[in-house]
């Protein structure tokens, strides 16, 4: 359980969280923001695994992609709400 919580917190405070949020704020399309966040999560996991799929754990990969998608969609929602107000 602690491994899962640590993985989630590490990804929120790492590239998928921050870069996903920033890339999501660059678009007003939720689908594009989600895809950009997923790409960041995938790239970050492969970067730290030295681009070898043998070194990638599925828990880390799935959490990074989900956090990237959520951060991208949150960034997009912030942009949409900021333009309406």
Secondary structure as UniProt FT lines:
FT   HELIX           2..12
FT   HELIX           15..24
FT   TURN            25..26
FT   HELIX           30..48
FT   TURN            49..51
FT   HELIX           53..55
FT   HELIX           58..84
//
